[in-house]
C-alpha cells in the first residue's frame, strides 16, 4: 500500500476535510470545499488532495486566474490555500503537493506564483517556498492586492502578504 496519494477533490471529501480542520481548531467552513469542488468542475481552479494511508492529510489549490493583479496581468497561475494537517507535517506531503502543482502549472506557464502571510503561523510555508526556489516579486508587503507605501499603518491579518514567483524549468 502506498502511504501518500494525491488526487482531485470529490464531493464525499468535503465534509471530511471540514471536520479534520474543526478537530485541529481551524475555521474552514464546509461551503469553502463545496465551492472549490464547483470551481474544479468548471476548470477555474485545480484542487489537489493528499491522503496519508487513506486518511485526509492536506491540500492545495491552483487558481488559474490569480486574484493578485500583477499575477493576473502576467497570466501567472497562483498556488492558493495550501494546508497540511499538523499531525501529518514533516512527512513530505507538502513537498509532494507542491511538486504536482508545479507540474500542472508548467504545462501552461513558465512561472508559478504564490503568496504567504507574514506571521509566525506561516513560518514553515515561508521556509518551504524559499527552499523550492520561489523569490519575492519585488512589490513588498501587499494588502488586498495592493502594495503598501512607506509609513502606512495596517493591522496584521491573513490579508497582508508577500508574493513570490518561481521559474519552472
N, CA, C and O of each residue as an XYZ file, in Angstrom:
676
protein
N       0.845     -1.192      0.000
C       0.000      0.000      0.000
C       0.883      1.245      0.000
O       1.836      1.341      0.774
N       0.562      2.186     -0.866
C       1.271      3.449     -0.951
C       0.775      4.365      0.178
O      -0.431      4.571      0.317
N       1.690      4.914      0.981
C       1.301      5.753      2.115
C       0.684      7.073      1.654
O      -0.307      7.527      2.226
N       1.267      7.691      0.620
C       0.829      9.006      0.159
C       0.171      8.903     -1.202
O       0.685      8.251     -2.112
N      -0.973      9.557     -1.327
C      -1.664      9.618     -2.605
C      -2.134     11.056     -2.802
O      -2.549     11.715     -1.849
N      -2.066     11.540     -4.044
C      -2.569     12.876     -4.383
C      -3.577     12.716     -5.499
O      -3.309     12.067     -6.510
N      -4.734     13.313     -5.306
C      -5.811     13.201     -6.287
C      -6.661     14.464     -6.239
O      -6.427     15.359     -5.427
N      -7.658     14.518     -7.131
C      -8.567     15.659     -7.152
C      -9.664     15.495     -6.103
O      -9.887     14.401     -5.584
N     -10.330     16.578     -5.806
C     -11.399     16.621     -4.816
C     -12.644     15.896     -5.315
O     -13.013     16.003     -6.485
N     -13.284     15.160     -4.412
C     -14.572     14.513     -4.672
C     -15.593     15.058     -3.682
O     -15.233     15.549     -2.612
N     -16.848     14.969     -4.042
C     -17.899     15.520     -3.182
C     -17.853     14.929     -1.774
O     -18.043     15.648     -0.793
N     -17.603     13.633     -1.671
C     -17.603     12.989     -0.359
C     -16.421     13.430      0.508
O     -16.407     13.164      1.710
N     -15.433     14.097     -0.086
C     -14.285     14.590      0.685
C     -14.603     15.863      1.472
O     -13.994     16.121      2.510
N     -15.541     16.645      0.987
C     -15.763     17.990      1.534
C     -16.040     17.977      3.038
O     -15.409     18.725      3.785
N     -16.954     17.157      3.483
C     -17.288     17.082      4.910
C     -16.101     16.567      5.722
O     -15.845     17.063      6.819
N     -15.384     15.590      5.204
C     -14.220     15.029      5.913
C     -13.143     16.094      6.114
O     -12.551     16.190      7.190
N     -12.893     16.887      5.085
C     -11.884     17.940      5.184
C     -12.321     18.973      6.216
O     -11.541     19.368      7.083
N     -13.557     19.398      6.114
C     -14.099     20.372      7.073
C     -13.938     19.869      8.505
O     -13.470     20.607      9.372
N     -14.320     18.629      8.755
C     -14.239     18.068     10.108
C     -12.787     17.927     10.584
O     -12.504     18.109     11.768
N     -11.886     17.609      9.680
C     -10.476     17.481     10.051
C      -9.925     18.816     10.536
O      -9.148     18.859     11.490
N     -10.320     19.890      9.893
C      -9.840     21.205     10.328
C     -10.553     21.676     11.593
O      -9.950     22.359     12.420
N     -11.815     21.323     11.753
C     -12.513     21.631     13.010
C     -11.789     20.951     14.166
O     -11.561     21.568     15.207
N     -11.426     19.679     13.986
C     -10.726     18.927     15.027
C      -9.370     19.552     15.358
O      -8.888     19.428     16.484
N      -8.766     20.210     14.400
C      -7.476     20.860     14.602
C      -7.640     22.269     15.182
O      -6.660     22.895     15.586
N      -8.883     22.764     15.221
C      -9.140     24.095     15.760
C      -9.088     25.215     14.743
O      -9.017     26.388     15.109
N      -9.123     24.855     13.447
C      -9.107     25.863     12.391
C     -10.510     26.052     11.843
O     -11.267     25.090     11.713
N     -10.856     27.282     11.525
C     -12.178     27.594     10.978
C     -12.117     27.584      9.460
O     -11.738     28.574      8.834
N     -12.491     26.468      8.885
C     -12.557     26.318      7.431
C     -13.927     25.732      7.118
O     -14.136     24.528      7.266
N     -14.857     26.572      6.689
C     -16.248     26.126      6.521
C     -16.429     25.103      5.396
O     -15.694     25.098      4.409
N     -17.414     24.253      5.573
C     -17.779     23.254      4.573
C     -18.046     23.916      3.223
O     -17.687     23.369      2.181
N     -18.673     25.086      3.238
C     -19.004     25.789      1.995
C     -17.763     26.088      1.155
O     -17.850     26.143     -0.072
N     -16.610     26.283      1.798
C     -15.367     26.527      1.069
C     -15.055     25.360      0.142
O     -14.709     25.558     -1.023
N     -15.178     24.155      0.659
C     -14.818     22.963     -0.124
C     -15.869     22.649     -1.181
O     -15.538     22.162     -2.262
N     -17.114     22.922     -0.880
C     -18.154     22.749     -1.896
C     -17.942     23.737     -3.044
O     -18.170     23.408     -4.208
N     -17.504     24.945     -2.703
C     -17.205     25.940     -3.737
C     -15.974     25.529     -4.543
O     -15.952     25.692     -5.763
N     -14.949     24.998     -3.872
C     -13.769     24.503     -4.583
C     -14.152     23.379     -5.547
O     -13.631     23.316     -6.661
N     -15.052     22.499     -5.127
C     -15.497     21.412     -5.988
C     -16.152     21.971     -7.248
O     -15.904     21.490     -8.354
N     -16.985     22.984     -7.071
C     -17.651     23.634     -8.205
C     -16.616     24.269     -9.143
O     -16.700     24.112    -10.361
N     -15.646     24.982     -8.570
C     -14.614     25.630     -9.392
C     -13.741     24.598    -10.100
O     -13.300     24.825    -11.227
N     -13.489     23.469     -9.444
C     -12.714     22.399    -10.074
C     -13.467     21.865    -11.294
O     -12.880     21.661    -12.357
N     -14.762     21.645    -11.130
C     -15.571     21.137    -12.248
C     -15.613     22.126    -13.407
O     -15.691     21.726    -14.569
N     -15.561     23.426    -13.085
C     -15.618     24.467    -14.117
C     -14.242     24.783    -14.712
O     -14.146     25.576    -15.648
N     -13.184     24.176    -14.182
C     -11.840     24.414    -14.687
C     -11.221     25.722    -14.220
O     -10.198     26.147    -14.758
N     -11.820     26.359    -13.234
C     -11.322     27.629    -12.710
C     -10.139     27.408    -11.773
O      -9.205     28.208    -11.707
N     -10.214     26.296    -11.055
C      -9.219     26.006    -10.028
C      -9.017     24.508     -9.954
O      -9.977     23.743    -10.053
N      -7.773     24.081     -9.781
C      -7.490     22.671     -9.504
C      -7.381     22.517     -7.994
O      -6.851     23.389     -7.305
N      -7.880     21.417     -7.497
C      -7.798     21.087     -6.074
C      -7.015     19.792     -5.965
O      -7.446     18.757     -6.475
N      -5.873     19.843     -5.307
C      -5.044     18.658     -5.108
C      -5.175     18.219     -3.665
O      -4.790     18.945     -2.748
N      -5.715     17.034     -3.466
C      -5.957     16.483     -2.137
C      -4.934     15.394     -1.849
O      -4.718     14.497     -2.664
N      -4.309     15.483     -0.680
C      -3.326     14.474     -0.261
C      -3.940     13.607      0.829
O      -4.546     14.101      1.780
N      -3.764     12.292      0.662
C      -4.147     11.363      1.721
C      -2.893     10.626      2.169
O      -1.999     10.352      1.369
N      -2.840     10.311      3.449
C      -1.757      9.534      4.030
C      -2.387      8.281      4.611
O      -3.184      8.361      5.546
N      -2.038      7.131      4.069
C      -2.633      5.850      4.453
C      -4.167      5.944      4.439
O      -4.854      5.536      5.374
N      -4.662      6.502      3.332
C      -6.093      6.653      3.043
C      -6.839      7.622      3.953
O      -8.070      7.629      3.960
N      -6.122      8.438      4.722
C      -6.743      9.465      5.571
C      -6.386     10.841      5.010
O      -5.257     11.064      4.573
N      -7.354     11.763      5.023
C      -7.092     13.119      4.555
C      -5.920     13.708      5.334
O      -5.881     13.649      6.563
N      -4.954     14.284      4.589
C      -3.767     14.852      5.221
C      -3.545     16.322      4.874
O      -2.985     17.066      5.680
N      -3.975     16.752      3.686
C      -3.760     18.141      3.298
C      -4.194     18.400      1.877
O      -4.661     17.499      1.180
N      -4.037     19.642      1.451
C      -4.428     20.017      0.089
C      -3.799     21.345     -0.291
O      -3.257     22.067      0.546
N      -3.888     21.637     -1.559
C      -3.646     22.981     -2.066
C      -4.508     23.165     -3.300
O      -5.012     22.199     -3.872
N      -4.671     24.413     -3.701
C      -5.411     24.691     -4.922
C      -4.537     25.510     -5.865
O      -3.639     26.238     -5.442
N      -4.826     25.371     -7.136
C      -4.185     26.195     -8.163
C      -5.274     27.070     -8.756
O      -6.223     26.572     -9.362
N      -5.134     28.363     -8.580
C      -6.065     29.317     -9.164
C      -5.480     29.727    -10.509
O      -4.466     30.422    -10.570
N      -6.125     29.291    -11.583
C      -5.574     29.503    -12.925
C      -5.593     30.966    -13.332
O      -4.782     31.385    -14.158
N      -6.510     31.757    -12.763
C      -6.517     33.205    -12.964
C      -6.426     33.830    -11.581
O      -7.423     33.933    -10.865
N      -5.237     34.241    -11.220
C      -4.974     34.763     -9.883
C      -5.819     35.992     -9.571
O      -6.170     36.766    -10.462
N      -6.133     36.154     -8.304
C      -6.799     37.361     -7.843
C      -5.814     38.489     -7.561
O      -6.221     39.630     -7.342
N      -4.525     38.176     -7.567
C      -3.478     39.166     -7.330
C      -3.186     39.859     -8.659
O      -2.712     39.215     -9.594
N      -3.465     41.177     -8.759
C      -3.380     41.858    -10.060
C      -2.079     41.644    -10.844
O      -2.163     41.370    -12.041
N      -0.880     41.751    -10.248
C       0.327     41.526    -11.067
C       0.397     40.113    -11.668
O       0.849     39.952    -12.802
N      -0.041     39.100    -10.930
C      -0.064     37.743    -11.490
C      -1.126     37.645    -12.578
O      -0.913     37.009    -13.610
N      -2.256     38.272    -12.342
C      -3.345     38.236    -13.326
C      -2.885     38.869    -14.640
O      -3.131     38.323    -15.716
N      -2.217     40.022    -14.549
C      -1.748     40.727    -15.750
C      -0.735     39.907    -16.541
O      -0.684     40.003    -17.767
N       0.070     39.101    -15.852
C       1.109     38.301    -16.494
C       0.685     36.849    -16.741
O       1.496     36.029    -17.170
N      -0.603     36.530    -16.466
C      -1.134     35.170    -16.630
C      -0.328     34.130    -15.848
O      -0.020     33.052    -16.357
N       0.004     34.471    -14.609
C       0.756     33.565    -13.747
C      -0.237     32.832    -12.843
O      -0.868     33.462    -11.995
N      -0.387     31.523    -13.007
C      -1.263     30.759    -12.102
C      -0.716     30.853    -10.672
O       0.494     30.914    -10.454
N      -1.638     30.864     -9.714
C      -1.239     31.032     -8.318
C      -1.630     29.827     -7.474
O      -2.765     29.355     -7.532
N      -0.688     29.344     -6.701
C      -0.961     28.305     -5.707
C      -1.559     29.012     -4.500
O      -0.963     29.932     -3.941
N      -2.748     28.564     -4.109
C      -3.507     29.262     -3.064
C      -4.073     28.251     -2.077
O      -4.413     27.128     -2.449
N      -4.169     28.653     -0.831
C      -4.811     27.864      0.224
C      -4.140     26.495      0.361
O      -4.746     25.456      0.099
N      -2.898     26.524      0.769
C      -2.053     25.342      0.909
C      -2.022     24.961      2.391
O      -1.550     25.731      3.226
N      -2.528     23.769      2.708
C      -2.640     23.334      4.098
C      -2.318     21.860      4.241
O      -2.804     21.030      3.472
N      -1.498     21.539      5.226
C      -1.273     20.156      5.628
C      -1.619     20.090      7.113
O      -1.131     20.891      7.910
N      -2.461     19.134      7.472
C      -2.824     18.986      8.879
C      -1.565     18.840      9.727
O      -0.604     18.189      9.315
N      -1.573     19.442     10.900
C      -0.390     19.430     11.770
C       0.122     18.018     12.034
O       1.331     17.791     12.045
N      -0.781     17.076     12.245
C      -0.344     15.719     12.574
C       0.316     14.991     11.405
O       0.916     13.933     11.594
N       0.207     15.554     10.193
C       0.831     14.936      9.022
C       2.023     15.727      8.485
O       2.604     15.348      7.469
N       2.389     16.806      9.145
C       3.511     17.599      8.676
C       4.824     16.864      8.897
O       4.921     15.972      9.739
N       5.832     17.256      8.123
C       7.187     16.685      8.180
C       7.236     15.257      7.624
O       8.073     14.457      8.043
N       6.340     14.938      6.681
C       6.336     13.620      6.039
C       6.487     13.724      4.524
O       6.349     12.727      3.816
N       6.769     14.922      4.028
C       6.924     15.115      2.588
C       5.621     15.378      1.851
O       5.610     15.446      0.622
N       4.524     15.529      2.583
C       3.220     15.735      1.941
C       3.158     17.094      1.251
O       2.714     17.192      0.107
N       3.600     18.137      1.940
C       3.606     19.471      1.334
C       4.487     19.528      0.101
O       4.123     20.141     -0.902
N       5.634     18.897      0.173
C       6.546     18.851     -0.973
C       5.893     18.128     -2.151
O       5.991     18.586     -3.290
N       5.238     17.019     -1.888
C       4.573     16.265     -2.960
C       3.439     17.076     -3.584
O       3.252     17.049     -4.800
N       2.685     17.794     -2.757
C       1.616     18.646     -3.281
C       2.201     19.749     -4.170
O       1.686     20.021     -5.254
N       3.271     20.372     -3.703
C       3.905     21.436     -4.494
C       4.494     20.876     -5.789
O       4.396     21.521     -6.833
N       5.096     19.703     -5.740
C       5.643     19.083     -6.961
C       4.552     18.907     -8.004
O       4.738     19.250     -9.171
N       3.408     18.371     -7.579
C       2.308     18.138     -8.523
C       1.741     19.456     -9.039
O       1.439     19.578    -10.226
N       1.595     20.433     -8.166
C       1.075     21.738     -8.594
C       2.002     22.361     -9.638
O       1.539     22.867    -10.660
N       3.297     22.324     -9.382
C       4.246     22.909    -10.320
C       4.254     22.160    -11.650
O       4.414     22.780    -12.702
N       4.086     20.843    -11.621
C       3.996     20.070    -12.877
C       2.797     20.546    -13.696
O       2.901     20.742    -14.907
N       1.671     20.727    -13.031
C       0.463     21.166    -13.747
C       0.616     22.577    -14.293
O       0.245     22.850    -15.435
N       1.161     23.470    -13.481
C       1.330     24.858    -13.907
C       2.295     24.949    -15.081
O       2.074     25.731    -16.006
N       3.366     24.154    -15.049
C       4.392     24.206    -16.095
C       3.820     23.910    -17.481
O       4.385     24.335    -18.488
N       2.724     23.199    -17.534
C       2.092     22.893    -18.830
C       1.558     24.145    -19.521
O       1.427     24.174    -20.745
N       1.247     25.190    -18.728
C       0.617     26.384    -19.298
C       1.383     27.675    -19.040
O       1.084     28.697    -19.656
N       2.370     27.650    -18.138
C       3.061     28.882    -17.783
C       4.505     28.585    -17.385
O       4.783     27.556    -16.769
N       5.429     29.492    -17.740
C       6.814     29.315    -17.299
C       7.029     29.733    -15.840
O       8.096     29.493    -15.275
N       6.017     30.358    -15.235
C       6.116     30.835    -13.859
C       4.955     30.329    -13.009
O       3.823     30.206    -13.478
N       5.264     30.041    -11.750
C       4.233     29.757    -10.746
C       4.280     30.886     -9.726
O       5.354     31.395     -9.405
N       3.133     31.268     -9.225
C       3.062     32.308     -8.209
C       2.494     31.765     -6.914
O       1.752     30.783     -6.905
N       2.855     32.417     -5.821
C       2.335     32.033     -4.513
C       2.465     33.236     -3.586
O       3.346     34.076     -3.769
N       1.602     33.315     -2.610
C       1.699     34.370     -1.608
C       1.651     33.746     -0.230
O       1.112     32.654     -0.056
N       2.218     34.442      0.759
C       2.117     33.933      2.115
C       1.935     35.075      3.103
O       2.356     36.208      2.874
N       1.292     34.728      4.209
C       1.132     35.677      5.294
C       2.453     35.908      5.987
O       3.410     35.158      5.793
N       2.502     36.956      6.801
C       3.777     37.352      7.397
C       3.911     36.979      8.867
O       4.930     37.285      9.486
N       2.910     36.327      9.434
C       3.013     35.950     10.840
C       3.744     34.614     10.996
O       3.993     33.904     10.022
N       4.075     34.297     12.230
C       4.783     33.062     12.547
C       4.012     31.830     12.094
O       4.618     30.802     11.791
N       2.687     31.917     12.042
C       1.867     30.795     11.585
C       2.269     30.332     10.185
O       2.059     29.170      9.835
N       2.835     31.215      9.398
C       3.241     30.904      8.027
C       4.721     30.556      7.916
O       5.234     30.383      6.811
N       5.410     30.454      9.047
C       6.854     30.226      9.041
C       7.292     29.016      8.250
O       8.222     29.105      7.448
N       6.636     27.878      8.459
C       7.024     26.657      7.739
C       6.827     26.830      6.233
O       7.653     26.378      5.440
N       5.739     27.480      5.846
C       5.478     27.710      4.421
C       6.520     28.664      3.837
O       7.003     28.450      2.726
N       6.864     29.707      4.576
C       7.857     30.661      4.094
C       9.181     29.954      3.801
O       9.806     30.193      2.767
N       9.594     29.096      4.704
C      10.850     28.355      4.526
C      10.750     27.408      3.335
O      11.666     27.336      2.515
N       9.641     26.686      3.241
C       9.450     25.738      2.133
C       9.535     26.445      0.783
O      10.217     25.965     -0.122
N       8.855     27.568      0.639
C       8.831     28.262     -0.652
C      10.225     28.746     -1.050
O      10.618     28.624     -2.210
N      10.971     29.296     -0.088
C      12.324     29.772     -0.398
C      13.215     28.591     -0.780
O      13.985     28.682     -1.736
N      13.118     27.498     -0.052
C      13.924     26.313     -0.375
C      13.580     25.758     -1.756
O      14.431     25.154     -2.409
N      12.351     25.956     -2.199
C      11.923     25.458     -3.502
C      12.294     26.415     -4.633
O      12.048     26.108     -5.799
N      12.874     27.558     -4.313
C      13.317     28.477     -5.350
C      12.374     29.629     -5.653
O      12.564     30.332     -6.645
N      11.372     29.837     -4.830
C      10.475     30.989     -5.010
C      11.187     32.240     -4.519
O      11.846     32.228     -3.479
N      11.045     33.326     -5.285
C      11.657     34.590     -4.896
C      10.585     35.684     -4.860
O       9.629     35.638     -5.633
N      10.741     36.657     -3.974
C       9.745     37.734     -3.896
C       9.580     38.442     -5.238
O      10.535     38.573     -6.003
N       8.376     38.889     -5.510
C       8.121     39.569     -6.784
C       8.562     41.030     -6.755
O       8.424     41.733     -7.756
N       9.090     41.496     -5.627
C       9.650     42.840     -5.546
C       8.652     43.935     -5.232
O       8.998     45.115     -5.270
N       7.418     43.563     -4.923
C       6.404     44.582     -4.634
C       6.203     44.808     -3.134
O       5.342     45.590     -2.731
N       7.000     44.122     -2.307
C       6.918     44.308     -0.864
C       5.633     43.758     -0.277
O       4.991     42.879     -0.852
N       5.273     44.294      0.880
C       4.034     43.859      1.530
C       2.829     44.296      0.712
O       2.774     45.406      0.183
N       1.859     43.379      0.625
C       0.665     43.626     -0.169
C      -0.556     43.417      0.714
O      -0.633     42.433      1.450
N      -1.497     44.328      0.643
C      -2.753     44.216      1.373
C      -3.891     44.255      0.368
O      -4.063     45.238     -0.353
N      -4.661     43.186      0.326
C      -5.791     43.093     -0.602
C      -5.381     43.419     -2.037
O      -6.099     44.123     -2.747
N      -4.233     42.906     -2.458
C      -3.792     43.051     -3.839
C      -3.016     44.318     -4.149
O      -2.552     44.484     -5.277
N      -2.857     45.221     -3.186
C      -2.160     46.479     -3.440
C      -0.903     46.582     -2.586
O      -0.936     46.311     -1.385
N       0.210     46.976     -3.213
C       1.454     47.181     -2.483
C       1.290     48.335     -1.503
O       0.612     49.321     -1.792
N       1.916     48.197     -0.345
C       1.810     49.225      0.688
C       2.896     50.271      0.523
O       4.031     49.965      0.157
N       2.528     51.500      0.798
C       3.502     52.577      0.720
C       4.143     52.803      2.091
O       3.594     52.413      3.121
N       5.280     53.421      2.079
C       6.045     53.700      3.281
C       5.195     54.474      4.295
O       4.466     55.395      3.927
N       5.295     54.094      5.567
C       4.616     54.715      6.715
C       3.123     54.380      6.812
O       2.444     54.895      7.700
N       2.611     53.555      5.947
C       1.197     53.171      6.040
C       1.012     52.245      7.233
O       1.773     51.293      7.403
N       0.026     52.512      8.045
C      -0.272     51.670      9.188
C      -1.334     50.659      8.794
O      -2.336     51.003      8.167
N      -1.101     49.402      9.171
C      -2.034     48.330      8.843
C      -2.210     47.418     10.045
O      -1.406     47.433     10.977
N      -3.254     46.639     10.011
C      -3.472     45.597     11.001
C      -2.947     44.297     10.430
O      -3.256     43.942      9.292
N      -2.152     43.582     11.218
C      -1.627     42.305     10.766
C      -2.784     41.310     10.680
O      -3.495     41.081     11.659
N      -2.962     40.724      9.499
C      -4.021     39.737      9.270
C      -3.598     38.836      8.121
O      -2.539     39.028      7.525
N      -4.429     37.859      7.820
C      -4.142     36.956      6.698
C      -4.212     37.677      5.356
O      -3.762     37.133      4.348
N      -4.764     38.884      5.322
C      -4.859     39.643      4.076
C      -3.572     40.388      3.738
O      -3.441     40.944      2.647
N      -2.625     40.398      4.671
C      -1.335     41.052      4.464
C      -0.346     39.971      4.034
O      -0.121     39.009      4.769
N       0.242     40.123      2.854
C       1.039     39.033      2.295
C       2.249     39.546      1.523
O       2.365     40.727      1.194
N       3.133     38.608      1.256
C       4.249     38.804      0.334
C       4.055     37.780     -0.780
O       3.750     36.617     -0.514
N       4.230     38.212     -2.026
C       4.041     37.323     -3.172
C       5.377     36.971     -3.794
O       6.302     37.782     -3.848
N       5.447     35.739     -4.260
C       6.675     35.195     -4.837
C       6.365     34.493     -6.145
O       5.226     34.110     -6.410
N       7.397     34.331     -6.952
C       7.267     33.548     -8.186
C       8.432     32.575     -8.274
O       9.461     32.738     -7.617
N       8.239     31.569     -9.100
C       9.294     30.611     -9.375
C       9.299     30.307    -10.867
O       8.256     30.041    -11.464
N      10.475     30.349    -11.453
C      10.617     29.930    -12.846
C      10.583     28.419    -12.897
O      11.351     27.752    -12.203
N       9.706     27.880    -13.708
C       9.553     26.417    -13.839
C      10.311     25.961    -15.066
O       9.860     26.173    -16.191
N      11.464     25.332    -14.861
C      12.288     24.903    -15.996
C      12.427     23.403    -15.969
O      13.083     22.828    -16.838
